[in-house]
Amino acid sequence: MLGSAVVRLGVFSDTHANYEALSAVLESYKSERIDVFYCLGDTVGYGGSPNECADLVREIAKKTILGNHDAAVAGRMDYSYYYEAARQALDTHAAMLSAENMAWLRSLPYKEKLEDIGVDLCHGSPVRLEEFEYIFAPEQARECLPMYEDLGHLTLIGHSHLCKVFALTPNSVEELPAVDFKLERDKKYIVSVGSVGQPRDYDNRASFTIFDTDEKKFSFKRIEYDIESAAEKVIKAKLERNFAHRLYIGV
């Protein structure tokens, strides 16, 4: 539960072991008067700094949600169907993680409801939490309509690495531009917050978001970071070289 003094939430997701991106985001947040931080998962996977990122997220986030890469590394899901390079990164991270960080991943919840402010947090679709399904198109958001009454005013998700906004009524879904907006009282919203460590919208800047619970205003933010250093760490960890290359092009 949140105290009445809490107004501004810093919400971020999909750091993917990119310490440089996460550091830049947290530095940028310092100028935003954030009262409390929430992470929507996938702290590990793909990048070269799983422990460093886990340490930072554990320190700053009031609550972190379980992502699919977190679940895989922690032995909480079958990832045999992932492609080889992704499986290798997960296996490498499982071997690299400290006992404390591994125990933390094993303890993370699939969902958190901030009932005081009408905000739900999960990694993928809220419909089938343990299956980590994507919502990046209106037809995927429509699957949430049967549970409309159970949704918070605002459901925040990650997973797709894309910034997306969907406005819902009991029988409709409308995709809105992924720009700053104010919540309307008679609609509910599903917002994908993008990725800190591996954006996939052809904008290589780290993505993070802010929700002002007093003004009901949601804001998208981007920040440049030291991509070259992050990419070098991917190579040094002997992970798939494409994981380093894609950081430069944002895909």
N, C-alpha and C positions, 0 to 999 in steps of 0.2 A: 504494500500500500504506500502511496505517496503522501507526504505532508502537504499542507495547504500552501507552504512557501515555495514549493517546486513549480516553476513556470516553464523553463526552457530545457527541452530534452535534446541531447546530442545522440543521434542514432546512426550507426554505421554497420557495414557488413562486408563479408568476403575479403578479408585482409590477405588471405592465402600466403602467409609467411613472407610478406613483403614489408620488411622493417622500415625501409626508407619511405614508402608510401604512408604507412601508419604513423610514423614520426611526424611527417609533414602535416597530416590531418590533425593530429593531436596538438601540434603547435598552432595551427590555424584556429582550432576551437578555442584557444586561449583568449581570443579577441571577441568571442561570441557570447560571453556571460552564460555559459551552460551550467545548469544546476545538477543534472544527473545524466550519466551516459548509459546507453544500452547497445550491445553488440548482437547482431542477428545471425552470427555463426560463420563457419568456415574460416577460422583463424589460421588453420593449417592447410596443406596441399599446395602443390605447384612451385612455391618459392623456396628461397634459400635460408630463411631465418625463422623456423617454427618456434623454437624456444623463446627467442627474443620477443616475438609477437605475442605468444601466449603470456609471457610475463607481463607485458604492457597491458594487454586486455584484462587480465586478471586484476591488475592494480587499479585500472580506471573505471571499468564497467560495473555498474550496480548489479546488472544481470546480463548473462550471455546465453544465447539460445544455441542449441545443438544444430550444426550444419551437417550436410552429408559427408563432407571430407573429414570433419571432426569425428563423426560416427564411425567412418571406415578406419581411421587411424586408431581409434579407441576400441576397436573390435566389437562395435555395436551394430554392424550391418555387413552384409555380404557385398563385396565390391569386385567379385571375380569377373563380372560383365563389363567393368570399366576397360577402356583401351589401355594397352600395355604401358605407355609412358605415364599415364595417370596412376596406374597401380604401382609402378616403380616409385613414384614420388610419395605415395601414401606409405609404402613399405619403408622407404628411407626416413620419412618423418617419424614413423613409429619407433624406429631404432634410435633416432636422434633425441627424442623428447625426454625430458627429465621425468622422474617418477612423480613429482608434484604436478607437472603439467599433464601427464597422462591421466592421473587420478581426477584432475579437474575436467578434462574432456569426458571422462566416463560419468561424471556427475551432472552434466548439462541437461536442461529440460528441453522438450520439443516446443514448448509454448509458454508464454507468460501473459497474463491478463492484468493490465493496470486499470482496475475497475474504477478507481477514483476519477480517472481522466478519460475513460472510454477508449483506451488504446490496447490493441492486441499485438503481440510480437511473435513471429515465427519465421522459420528460414524459407520455406517454400509455401505452397498452397496450404491453407488451413483445413482443407477438406479431408485429406488423408495424410496426416502429419508425418508418419513414419516412412512414407513413400517419397518424400521430398519432390513433389511435382512442381513444375514451373507455372508461373503466371506472367506471361509477357504479351498476351493477346486477349482481346475481349472474350473470345469463346472460352478461354481458360478461366477468366474471372467469372463467367456465367455459372460455372460449376459451383460457385459459392452461394448462389441465390437461394437454394433450398435451406441453407443455414443462416439466412439473412438476419433473423431475429437474434441469433447467438453472436453475431459479429459485433465487435466494438465499433464506435463511430469511425475509428481509424485503425486499419490493420496494416502493419509495417512488415515487409518481407525483404529477403535478399534473393540469393540463389541464381538468378538469371544474369547478374552483373550488368543489368540495364536499369536505367531510370524510367519508371513507368507510373502512370496515375490512372486509376479506374474509379469512376463514380457510380455507385449502385443505388437503385431503388429496389423495392421488393420484387419487381418484375422486369428490370432493365439494367443494362450495363453500358456505360459510355466511357470511351478512352479520352482522357484529357491530355493536353500538352504537359510534358514533364518540366514545368516551370513553377515558380513559387505561387501558391494559391491559398485561399482561405476556405475552410470547411463550411459547407452549408448544413444547417440543422436537420433538414429533411432528407439528407443523403448519407450514405456510408461510403467509405473510401478504402481501397486497397492500393498501397503505394509500394513500389519496388525501389529501394534506396540506392541501387547501383553498387559498385565495388570499390573498396579502398585499393586493393592490391592488384587487380587484374580487370580493369574496365573493358567492356566489349562493345562499345558504341562508337568506335573509331575516334574517341577522345581519350588520349593516354593519361590525362590528369586524374588523380585520385578523387573518388566521389564520396561525399558524406552529406548528412542532412541534419536539419534542425526543426523541431516542432515546438512552437510557442503555445502552451496550453491555455494561456490567458486570452491571447488574440485569436486562437484557433488558426494560426498561420503555419503552413508547412513550407520549408525552404530547402532547395537543392544547392549544394556548394561543390566546387571543384578547386583542386590545388595542384600545382606542378610539384614534382619531387625528383630526386636523383635517380633516374631510371638506369643510368649506366652502372651505378653501384649495385642496385638491386639485381640487374641482369648478370653482373659478374658473379654474384653469390649463387645464382642458379647454376651457372657453369661450374663453379668451384665445388658445389655439392654433387656434381656429376648427374644432374637431372637433365631431362630432355631439353635440347638447345632451343626448341621452339617456344618453350615457356619463357625464355629470356627474350626472344625476338618479338613475341606478341606484346610485350610491355611497351615497346617503342611505338607500335601502330594502334594499340588500344583495341585489340580484338581477341 
